[in-house]
Amino acid sequence: MGSSAVVRATSYCWTAGADLEERERVVATTDPAEKAAARAILYGPGGAGLFSDGKLNFSPRIGGAPLDVLDGPLHLELSRYVIDELGLDLAHPSVEVKERLEAQLFRGLDWELVPVPQAHIGSDYLPSVVRQLIAGFEDRILCGRRVVAIGQSDDGFYAETDDEVFRAENLVVAVGQAGSKFAERVARQFGLTVDPAPADIGIRVEMPSELWETMVELQWDPKIYWRVQSSEVRTFCTNPRGYVVVEYKRGFFSVNGHAKRDSGSDYTNFALMVRLPVDDPNEFGVRFSQRISNATGERLLVQRVADLLGGRPTTSIGSWRPTCGAYVLGDIRPFYPPAALEAYISVLSAIDESFPTFVQSGSIVYAPEVKLYSNRIVVNKNSFESEIPGLFFLGDSCGHIHGLTNALLSGLACARHCAFTPSMRA
Ligand SMILES: Cc1cc2nc3c(=O)[nH]c(=O)nc-3n(C[C@H](O)[C@H](O)[C@H](O)COP(=O)(O)OP(=O)(O)OC[C@H]3O[C@@H](n4cnc5c(N)ncnc54)[C@H](O)[C@@H]3O)c2cc1C
């Protein structure tokens, strides 16, 4: 700690990354393949949510295992609170459309369409929503503070950045997917129980938007689950008329997507994810993505679906203009475990059977899509307090839940717990 400045704080938020204005400036003016842009997407106030698509899923079946950490009635109550507070226009999937799609699509495959009430804020509106959320306590959000260590002292906890030490009676760790390794390190250092999480690896499909319109009619982000031999393939993060983006995390690049509300591209993108049982999911995900980053010179790898199904590398995509410019053409097959590859190929073929111009139109896939979930840190249900009283793990970094809605719900549940626990109201 040496000559570091010491700050006593009970209700401050320290975040790595620049403030909102600077993040917006960097993302608007920097090549998306630059690490600075990729960092600005993930770090700072609003977190990874700031430049996300803003799809809010209100179902306890979506986003990890929310019911492991929130009772059903509390999940529902807090969801209603978020919907009211943000004035969300919630779309409820039509049972009629669901039944029609189930009767028409993917015949012969074992599959399920999960209806989810959803709201879509849009990446173009998210910065204003984040401003609304933090209004009144902006001065308590201390930007540019990457916490490098957390420890316990006689009167609570301390968090160290490179040149400061903050002290607090209670400490909340909510460092997102980008900080999952850090959260786990803290948990292990405190001797907390940490259960392994699975690894989700995927590819991101980009197709002409009119092709997926029937699916989007059901809901903005259709949740489809296919069972292919021993694997389950699921759609993740559909972006109708959206854009594919590149993310930089701890030494590798991966793909993601978003969509605006008022304008859009001519393409729809979504991920096909496969869950893999591996010993160390984080390590596996990092190494898997790094192999692709190393082979592509830190670009995404793009292959035409036609070439993937035909078993050959892609050398040309004709007049197709991928919505993400940071890519090289090639062959994704050598990088994926055979079971995952086989599962994607079965699903892509089934999509082509149900949507006949899918392959022929020149649709492409981007690699790698990877979700580095935190291993699951044991926390108390409904409060997110760990086995060490006063130390909380929220959102993506607790490992049990993923996504914007669940991050919001975990914050609210924790805040409510603290508000009703007399010793914590300071
Ligand atoms: C491009 C993109 C699109 C997405 N689209 C959607 C979507 O449509 N719907 C959806 O539900 N989810 C989406 N997600 C995922 C969603 O953004 C996250 O699940 C959500 O933001 C998690 O919230 P969180 O608060 O747990 O973590 P984050 O939002 O990641 O916030 C983590 C915070 O911790 C800070 N931090 C990290 N490490 C440190 C450290 N060592 N010291 C100090 N501060 C630190 C960061 O600066 C950041 O402010 C998307 C993500 C991306 C990247």
The ligand as an SDF file (V2000), in Angstrom:
LIG
                    3D

 53 58  0  0  0  0  0  0  0  0999 V2000
  -21.5670   -6.1740  -27.5700 C   0  0  0  0  0  0  0  0  0  0  0  0
  -22.3910   -6.7670  -26.4520 C   0  0  0  0  0  0  0  0  0  0  0  0
  -23.7600   -6.9640  -26.6320 C   0  0  0  0  0  0  0  0  0  0  0  0
  -24.5380   -7.5010  -25.5910 C   0  0  0  0  0  0  0  0  0  0  0  0
  -25.8910   -7.5890  -25.7640 N   0  0  0  0  0  0  0  0  0  0  0  0
  -26.6510   -8.0100  -24.7350 C   0  0  0  0  0  0  0  0  0  0  0  0
  -28.0530   -8.0010  -24.8330 C   0  0  0  0  0  0  0  0  0  0  0  0
  -28.6230   -7.5670  -25.8240 O   0  0  0  0  0  0  0  0  0  0  0  0
  -28.7910   -8.4860  -23.7920 N   0  0  0  0  0  0  0  0  0  0  0  0
  -28.2100   -8.9480  -22.6430 C   0  0  0  0  0  0  0  0  0  0  0  0
  -28.9340   -9.3590  -21.7270 O   0  0  0  0  0  0  0  0  0  0  0  0
  -26.8680   -8.9400  -22.5200 N   0  0  0  0  0  0  0  0  0  0  0  0
  -26.0820   -8.4780  -23.5190 C   0  0  0  0  0  0  0  0  0  0  0  0
  -24.7270   -8.4420  -23.3660 N   0  0  0  0  0  0  0  0  0  0  0  0
  -24.1650   -8.9170  -22.0950 C   0  0  0  0  0  0  0  0  0  0  0  0
  -24.3710   -7.8300  -21.0310 C   0  0  0  0  0  0  0  0  0  0  0  0
  -23.8280   -6.6160  -21.4630 O   0  0  0  0  0  0  0  0  0  0  0  0
  -23.7370   -8.2920  -19.7370 C   0  0  0  0  0  0  0  0  0  0  0  0
  -24.2660   -9.5510  -19.3730 O   0  0  0  0  0  0  0  0  0  0  0  0
  -24.0240   -7.2960  -18.6150 C   0  0  0  0  0  0  0  0  0  0  0  0
  -23.5290   -6.0360  -18.9660 O   0  0  0  0  0  0  0  0  0  0  0  0
  -23.4360   -7.7940  -17.3050 C   0  0  0  0  0  0  0  0  0  0  0  0
  -23.5080   -6.7870  -16.3620 O   0  0  0  0  0  0  0  0  0  0  0  0
  -22.4710   -6.7210  -15.1650 P   0  0  0  0  0  0  0  0  0  0  0  0
  -22.8320   -5.4980  -14.3870 O   0  0  0  0  0  0  0  0  0  0  0  0
  -22.4230   -8.0210  -14.4850 O   0  0  0  0  0  0  0  0  0  0  0  0
  -21.0350   -6.5340  -15.8440 O   0  0  0  0  0  0  0  0  0  0  0  0
  -20.5050   -5.4640  -16.8930 P   0  0  0  0  0  0  0  0  0  0  0  0
  -21.6240   -4.7510  -17.5630 O   0  0  0  0  0  0  0  0  0  0  0  0
  -19.5050   -6.1470  -17.7320 O   0  0  0  0  0  0  0  0  0  0  0  0
  -19.7770   -4.3710  -15.9820 O   0  0  0  0  0  0  0  0  0  0  0  0
  -18.5690   -4.6810  -15.3480 C   0  0  0  0  0  0  0  0  0  0  0  0
  -17.9640   -3.4010  -14.7900 C   0  0  0  0  0  0  0  0  0  0  0  0
  -16.8420   -3.7530  -13.9930 O   0  0  0  0  0  0  0  0  0  0  0  0
  -15.7530   -2.9150  -14.3300 C   0  0  0  0  0  0  0  0  0  0  0  0
  -14.5110   -3.6630  -14.0570 N   0  0  0  0  0  0  0  0  0  0  0  0
  -14.0970   -4.8470  -14.5940 C   0  0  0  0  0  0  0  0  0  0  0  0
  -12.9370   -5.2330  -14.0170 N   0  0  0  0  0  0  0  0  0  0  0  0
  -12.6310   -4.2790  -13.0980 C   0  0  0  0  0  0  0  0  0  0  0  0
  -11.5740   -4.0770  -12.1590 C   0  0  0  0  0  0  0  0  0  0  0  0
  -10.5790   -4.9660  -12.0170 N   0  0  0  0  0  0  0  0  0  0  0  0
  -11.5990   -2.9600  -11.3970 N   0  0  0  0  0  0  0  0  0  0  0  0
  -12.5840   -2.0490  -11.4730 C   0  0  0  0  0  0  0  0  0  0  0  0
  -13.6310   -2.1770  -12.3450 N   0  0  0  0  0  0  0  0  0  0  0  0
  -13.6400   -3.2780  -13.1270 C   0  0  0  0  0  0  0  0  0  0  0  0
  -15.9370   -2.5550  -15.7990 C   0  0  0  0  0  0  0  0  0  0  0  0
  -15.2780   -1.3300  -16.1010 O   0  0  0  0  0  0  0  0  0  0  0  0
  -17.4640   -2.4310  -15.8570 C   0  0  0  0  0  0  0  0  0  0  0  0
  -17.8740   -1.1340  -15.5060 O   0  0  0  0  0  0  0  0  0  0  0  0
  -23.9210   -7.8960  -24.3730 C   0  0  0  0  0  0  0  0  0  0  0  0
  -22.5450   -7.7260  -24.2030 C   0  0  0  0  0  0  0  0  0  0  0  0
  -21.7840   -7.1590  -25.2100 C   0  0  0  0  0  0  0  0  0  0  0  0
  -20.3090   -6.9610  -24.9950 C   0  0  0  0  0  0  0  0  0  0  0  0
  1  2  1  0
  2  3  1  0
  2 52  2  0
  3  4  2  0
  4  5  1  0
  4 50  1  0
  5  6  2  0
  6  7  1  0
  6 13  1  0
  7  8  2  0
  7  9  1  0
  9 10  1  0
 10 11  2  0
 10 12  1  0
 12 13  2  0
 13 14  1  0
 14 15  1  0
 14 50  1  0
 15 16  1  0
 16 17  1  0
 16 18  1  0
 18 19  1  0
 18 20  1  0
 20 21  1  0
 20 22  1  0
 22 23  1  0
 23 24  1  0
 24 25  2  0
 24 26  1  0
 24 27  1  0
 27 28  1  0
 28 29  2  0
 28 30  1  0
 28 31  1  0
 31 32  1  0
 32 33  1  0
 33 34  1  0
 33 48  1  0
 34 35  1  0
 35 36  1  0
 35 46  1  0
 36 37  1  0
 36 45  1  0
 37 38  2  0
 38 39  1  0
 39 40  1  0
 39 45  2  0
 40 41  1  0
 40 42  2  0
 42 43  1  0
 43 44  2  0
 44 45  1  0
 46 47  1  0
 46 48  1  0
 48 49  1  0
 50 51  2  0
 51 52  1  0
 52 53  1  0
M  END
$$$$
